[in-house]
């Protein structure tokens, strides 16, 4: 698994990266795997001509799971990256956070 994480970091070298604890990494990946399963289930429902309201309920559940993922990721970001950058005097991180929050609230 560590090998996969290194591959991901290498392909993102033009952007900022974040070292995550193994616990945080596993939690985020598990959440994403569940969301992927929900999306595959929704596709299967469409392929089987499921009733529209049934599909919509599943889409709402997937949206809720994505929102939950965002909340966890955002909380971790604020507790680590933002806090550390502010301590180091990198005030631009607050502007970056405000921009991200504005995008999330559209």
N, CA, C and O of each residue as an XYZ file, in Angstrom:
424
protein
N       0.837     -1.194      0.000
C       0.000      0.000      0.000
C       0.877      1.252      0.000
O       0.547      2.234     -0.666
N       1.965      1.231      0.722
C       2.858      2.384      0.776
C       3.360      2.737     -0.625
O       3.565      3.910     -0.937
N       3.559      1.706     -1.477
C       4.014      1.923     -2.838
C       2.996      2.743     -3.622
O       3.375      3.642     -4.372
N       1.709      2.445     -3.459
C       0.661      3.198     -4.143
C       0.688      4.660     -3.716
O       0.553      5.556     -4.550
N       0.861      4.902     -2.423
C       0.879      6.276     -1.919
C       2.024      7.049     -2.536
O       1.863      8.226     -2.858
N       3.186      6.418     -2.712
C       4.326      7.086     -3.329
C       4.019      7.434     -4.774
O       4.370      8.519     -5.236
N       3.355      6.511     -5.507
C       2.990      6.768     -6.897
C       2.089      7.981     -6.993
O       2.260      8.815     -7.883
N       1.129      8.089     -6.085
C       0.194      9.207     -6.101
C       0.938     10.522     -5.871
O       0.668     11.507     -6.558
N       1.857     10.552     -4.928
C       2.608     11.768     -4.638
C       3.441     12.207     -5.838
O       3.524     13.397     -6.142
N       4.056     11.241     -6.516
C       4.908     11.580     -7.640
C       4.136     12.234     -8.776
O       4.645     13.155     -9.415
N       2.918     11.774     -9.037
C       2.168     12.320    -10.161
C       1.612     13.718     -9.854
O       1.150     14.415    -10.757
N       1.655     14.117     -8.603
C       1.107     15.409     -8.208
C       2.214     16.403     -7.856
O       1.974     17.345     -7.100
N       3.399     16.213     -8.380
C       4.548     17.013     -7.951
C       4.405     18.495     -8.270
O       5.094     19.312     -7.659
N       3.542     18.869     -9.199
C       3.365     20.272     -9.548
C       2.447     20.986     -8.559
O       2.308     22.208     -8.616
N       1.824     20.239     -7.657
C       0.887     20.799     -6.697
C       1.387     20.571     -5.283
O       2.318     19.798     -5.055
N       0.759     21.251     -4.338
C       1.066     21.003     -2.941
C       0.648     19.583     -2.592
O      -0.292     19.046     -3.180
N       1.337     18.980     -1.645
C       0.963     17.653     -1.179
C       0.837     17.692      0.333
O       1.234     18.667      0.971
N       0.284     16.629      0.906
C       0.116     16.550      2.348
C       0.468     15.155      2.814
O      -0.005     14.163      2.259
N       1.295     15.086      3.828
C       1.594     13.808      4.476
C       0.439     13.501      5.416
O       0.144     14.285      6.318
N      -0.220     12.356      5.208
C      -1.332     11.950      6.065
C      -0.898     10.791      6.941
O      -0.087      9.961      6.531
N      -1.438     10.738      8.138
C      -1.178      9.578      8.983
C      -1.819      8.364      8.323
O      -2.714      8.504      7.489
N      -1.365      7.191      8.692
C      -1.924      5.960      8.126
C      -3.414      5.862      8.457
O      -4.208      5.430      7.622
N      -3.791      6.259      9.665
C      -5.198      6.215     10.087
C      -6.054      7.136      9.219
O      -7.105      6.726      8.727
N      -5.605      8.382      9.031
C      -6.354      9.341      8.212
C      -6.455      8.834      6.774
O      -7.523      8.894      6.164
N      -5.351      8.338      6.239
C      -5.327      7.820      4.871
C      -6.338      6.684      4.696
O      -7.131      6.690      3.754
N      -6.305      5.714      5.606
C      -7.209      4.567      5.510
C      -8.667      5.003      5.624
O      -9.525      4.505      4.895
N      -8.947      5.930      6.534
C     -10.322      6.422      6.703
C     -10.825      7.070      5.424
O     -11.938      6.786      4.980
N     -10.019      7.936      4.829
C     -10.441      8.626      3.603
C     -10.630      7.635      2.455
O     -11.612      7.718      1.717
N      -9.700      6.704      2.308
C      -9.804      5.711      1.229
C     -11.036      4.833      1.423
O     -11.743      4.547      0.456
N     -11.306      4.399      2.653
C     -12.496      3.579      2.911
C     -13.776      4.330      2.591
O     -14.705      3.758      2.021
N     -13.836      5.597      2.949
C     -15.010      6.410      2.626
C     -15.192      6.494      1.107
O     -16.304      6.352      0.599
N     -14.095      6.725      0.395
C     -14.179      6.830     -1.066
C     -14.594      5.507     -1.710
O     -15.343      5.501     -2.687
N     -14.117      4.406     -1.176
C     -14.517      3.102     -1.711
C     -16.012      2.879     -1.530
O     -16.671      2.345     -2.422
N     -16.557      3.285     -0.373
C     -18.003      3.138     -0.153
C     -18.776      4.016     -1.138
O     -19.798      3.598     -1.683
N     -18.287      5.221     -1.360
C     -18.943      6.137     -2.305
C     -18.887      5.555     -3.716
O     -19.875      5.612     -4.447
N     -17.746      5.000     -4.101
C     -17.634      4.352     -5.419
C     -18.663      3.233     -5.557
O     -19.284      3.075     -6.608
N     -18.837      2.463     -4.494
C     -19.831      1.392     -4.514
C     -21.241      1.942     -4.693
O     -22.050      1.374     -5.427
N     -21.527      3.051     -4.019
C     -22.843      3.673     -4.168
C     -23.058      4.129     -5.607
O     -24.140      3.936     -6.162
N     -22.050      4.723     -6.209
C     -22.164      5.213     -7.592
C     -22.369      4.047     -8.554
O     -23.195      4.124     -9.464
N     -21.614      2.967     -8.350
C     -21.813      1.771     -9.194
C     -23.231      1.228     -9.023
O     -23.853      0.784     -9.988
N     -23.733      1.265     -7.800
C     -25.104      0.812     -7.551
C     -26.118      1.671     -8.280
O     -27.093      1.154     -8.824
N     -25.902      2.965     -8.296
C     -26.800      3.885     -9.001
C     -26.768      3.587    -10.506
O     -27.809      3.533    -11.161
N     -25.554      3.397    -11.041
C     -25.450      3.058    -12.461
C     -26.216      1.771    -12.755
O     -26.922      1.676    -13.760
N     -26.073      0.786    -11.876
C     -26.799     -0.479    -12.046
C     -28.301     -0.269    -12.032
O     -29.029     -0.909    -12.791
N     -28.766      0.623    -11.174
C     -30.204      0.912    -11.124
C     -30.683      1.512    -12.437
O     -31.746      1.153    -12.943
N     -29.886      2.435    -12.990
C     -30.248      3.050    -14.274
C     -30.248      1.994    -15.369
O     -31.158      1.948    -16.196
N     -29.218      1.143    -15.373
C     -29.128      0.093    -16.384
C     -30.296     -0.884    -16.291
O     -30.691     -1.462    -17.303
N     -30.854     -1.080    -15.097
C     -31.974     -2.006    -14.904
C     -33.324     -1.289    -14.942
O     -34.349     -1.857    -14.567
N     -33.311     -0.030    -15.400
C     -34.529      0.757    -15.522
C     -35.304      0.877    -14.208
O     -36.528      0.749    -14.189
N     -34.587      1.123    -13.118
C     -35.237      1.283    -11.816
C     -36.131      2.524    -11.825
O     -35.965      3.423    -12.650
N     -37.050      2.550    -10.917
C     -38.001      3.650    -10.770
C     -37.245      4.913    -10.344
O     -36.408      4.869     -9.443
N     -37.546      6.031    -10.998
C     -36.816      7.289    -10.794
C     -36.677      7.690     -9.322
O     -35.564      7.994     -8.891
N     -37.761      7.703     -8.531
C     -37.603      8.101     -7.128
C     -36.635      7.196     -6.350
O     -35.944      7.666     -5.446
N     -36.583      5.920     -6.692
C     -35.637      5.014     -6.032
C     -34.200      5.412     -6.345
O     -33.332      5.384     -5.472
N     -33.960      5.781     -7.593
C     -32.622      6.237     -7.995
C     -32.290      7.547     -7.287
O     -31.182      7.723     -6.778
N     -33.247      8.458     -7.256
C     -33.016      9.757     -6.618
C     -32.658      9.613     -5.136
O     -31.815     10.354     -4.630
N     -33.286      8.674     -4.445
C     -32.974      8.434     -3.034
C     -31.523      7.969     -2.897
O     -30.810      8.396     -1.990
N     -31.096      7.093     -3.802
C     -29.715      6.609     -3.751
C     -28.715      7.710     -4.099
O     -27.625      7.763     -3.529
N     -29.080      8.584     -5.029
C     -28.223      9.729     -5.372
C     -28.094     10.653     -4.167
O     -27.011     11.165     -3.886
N     -29.196     10.866     -3.458
C     -29.150     11.710     -2.254
C     -28.221     11.095     -1.208
O     -27.484     11.813     -0.531
N     -28.254      9.770     -1.076
C     -27.365      9.085     -0.129
C     -25.902      9.251     -0.542
O     -25.038      9.459      0.309
N     -25.622      9.160     -1.836
C     -24.254      9.345     -2.328
C     -23.793     10.779     -2.099
O     -22.647     11.012     -1.715
N     -24.689     11.743     -2.334
C     -24.355     13.150     -2.063
C     -24.053     13.365     -0.585
O     -23.116     14.086     -0.242
N     -24.832     12.750      0.282
C     -24.601     12.877      1.729
C     -23.246     12.278      2.100
O     -22.529     12.833      2.933
N     -22.890     11.141      1.483
C     -21.596     10.515      1.753
C     -20.448     11.406      1.277
O     -19.429     11.512      1.959
N     -20.600     12.045      0.121
C     -19.579     12.975     -0.364
C     -19.457     14.187      0.553
O     -18.350     14.646      0.835
N     -20.591     14.703      1.017
C     -20.558     15.837      1.943
C     -19.859     15.459      3.244
O     -19.104     16.254      3.803
N     -20.110     14.252      3.720
C     -19.458     13.767      4.928
C     -17.949     13.643      4.703
O     -17.159     14.006      5.574
N     -17.555     13.134      3.545
C     -16.136     13.046      3.194
C     -15.506     14.438      3.221
O     -14.432     14.626      3.794
N     -16.180     15.417      2.598
C     -15.672     16.786      2.581
C     -15.503     17.349      3.988
O     -14.505     18.011      4.271
N     -16.462     17.094      4.868
C     -16.378     17.604      6.237
C     -15.170     17.038      6.961
O     -14.451     17.771      7.640
N     -14.938     15.725      6.820
C     -13.788     15.093      7.470
C     -12.487     15.655      6.901
O     -11.581     16.015      7.652
N     -12.397     15.728      5.579
C     -11.190     16.232      4.935
C     -10.933     17.688      5.306
O      -9.794     18.063      5.587
N     -11.972     18.505      5.309
C     -11.830     19.910      5.665
C     -11.393     20.072      7.118
O     -10.517     20.885      7.414
N     -11.986     19.317      8.013
C     -11.594     19.394      9.425
C     -10.129     19.020      9.598
O      -9.392     19.697     10.315
N      -9.706     17.941      8.940
C      -8.297     17.537      9.014
C      -7.385     18.620      8.449
O      -6.319     18.895      9.001
N      -7.806     19.226      7.356
C      -7.013     20.284      6.724
C      -6.848     21.477      7.669
O      -5.748     22.009      7.819
N      -7.926     21.884      8.290
C      -7.860     23.028      9.200
C      -6.993     22.708     10.414
O      -6.189     23.536     10.842
N      -7.158     21.503     10.969
C      -6.414     21.121     12.171
C      -4.922     20.942     11.917
O      -4.116     21.069     12.839
N      -4.555     20.650     10.684
C      -3.136     20.403     10.400
C      -2.546     21.501      9.517
O      -1.827     22.371     10.009
N      -2.837     21.467      8.248
C      -2.213     22.383      7.282
C      -2.425     23.850      7.630
O      -1.470     24.623      7.712
N      -3.679     24.225      7.835
C      -3.982     25.637      8.088
C      -3.354     26.089      9.399
O      -2.721     27.143      9.455
N      -3.524     25.303     10.445
C      -2.973     25.660     11.752
C      -1.457     25.796     11.682
O      -0.897     26.772     12.182
N      -0.796     24.832     11.071
C       0.669     24.883     10.955
C       1.131     26.085     10.151
O       2.084     26.763     10.534
N       0.457     26.353      9.031
C       0.845     27.493      8.203
C       0.657     28.812      8.934
O       1.492     29.707      8.803
N      -0.405     28.953      9.690
C      -0.628     30.192     10.446
C       0.484     30.364     11.483
O       1.012     31.463     11.654
N       0.839     29.273     12.176
C       1.940     29.340     13.153
C       3.247     29.769     12.499
O       4.072     30.441     13.118
N       3.425     29.372     11.232
C       4.643     29.721     10.499
C       4.538     31.083      9.817
O       5.457     31.492      9.107
N       3.430     31.785     10.027
C       3.261     33.120      9.466
C       2.797     33.145      8.023
O       2.862     34.194      7.382
N       2.334     32.036      7.497
C       1.863     31.964      6.098
C       0.391     32.351      6.054
O      -0.484     31.489      5.981
N       0.129     33.631      6.097
C      -1.242     34.140      6.136
C      -2.033     33.842      4.863
O      -3.264     33.832      4.893
N      -1.340     33.597      3.740
C      -2.039     33.322      2.483
C      -2.872     32.045      2.561
O      -3.788     31.846      1.762
N      -2.556     31.191      3.514
C      -3.314     29.954      3.685
C      -4.757     30.253      4.095
O      -5.671     29.512      3.733
N      -4.962     31.326      4.840
C      -6.324     31.715      5.232
C      -7.108     32.122      3.991
O      -8.272     31.749      3.842
N      -6.477     32.886      3.097
C      -7.140     33.270      1.847
C      -7.488     32.036      1.020
O      -8.570     31.958      0.438
N      -6.570     31.075      0.970
C      -6.817     29.833      0.247
C      -8.008     29.087      0.851
O      -8.854     28.575      0.118
N      -8.077     29.024      2.183
C      -9.180     28.365      2.870
C     -10.502     29.058      2.562
O     -11.503     28.388      2.310
N     -10.518     30.371      2.578
C     -11.747     31.120      2.268
C     -12.200     30.801      0.852
O     -13.393     30.603      0.621
N     -11.278     30.747     -0.099
C     -11.616     30.420     -1.486
C     -12.205     29.017     -1.594
O     -13.185     28.804     -2.308
N     -11.608     28.062     -0.887
C     -12.112     26.694     -0.910
C     -13.519     26.640     -0.312
O     -14.400     25.981     -0.865
N     -13.735     27.325      0.807
C     -15.047     27.333      1.436
C     -16.100     27.944      0.525
O     -17.231     27.462      0.466
N     -15.728     29.010     -0.186
C     -16.669     29.625     -1.121
C     -17.067     28.643     -2.229
O     -18.229     28.601     -2.633
N     -16.103     27.854     -2.718
C     -16.394     26.866     -3.748
C     -17.294     25.756     -3.213
O     -18.183     25.271     -3.914
N     -17.053     25.358     -1.961
C     -17.867     24.302     -1.365
C     -19.304     24.742     -1.117
O     -20.213     23.913     -1.077
N     -19.506     26.031     -0.953
C     -20.837     26.538     -0.594
C     -21.649     26.954     -1.821
O     -22.725     27.527     -1.656
N     -21.196     26.700     -3.003
C     -21.966     27.055     -4.211
C     -23.170     26.178     -4.340
O     -23.940     26.322     -5.290
